[in-house]
Amino acid sequence: MPVNPKSSDPDQDPVVLRRKAVSEAAQQAGLLEGQTSRVQARITQSLLTAAKERSGIASDTELLEYALAKVAIEDDFGAKLVGRKGRVPQDIDLEL
């Protein structure tokens, strides 16, 4: 079973939507503007192939830009959430 099943509507494909969201967030943060730099790396073929298949990106350059943007805009929500453990009073009324 493929990791990235193609949706019949590309505008509803979760992989496409995720890529768009990352790209838009990086653009808004000003991360895609300015002078470009050349980057070289040795990466195992299996990692490169898996990342391309999962992301739907064929170009090495676009894949690297997407991956770097994803890391650059990543938030620390999970760590903050776990760090709040025990800070909310147990008797709080959540109105459930």
Secondary structure as GFF3:
##gff-version 3
##sequence-region A 1 96
A	DSSP	three_ten_helix	10	12	.	.	.	ID=ss1
A	DSSP	alpha_helix	14	28	.	.	.	ID=ss2
A	DSSP	alpha_helix	45	55	.	.	.	ID=ss3
A	DSSP	alpha_helix	60	73	.	.	.	ID=ss4
A	DSSP	alpha_helix	77	83	.	.	.	ID=ss5
###
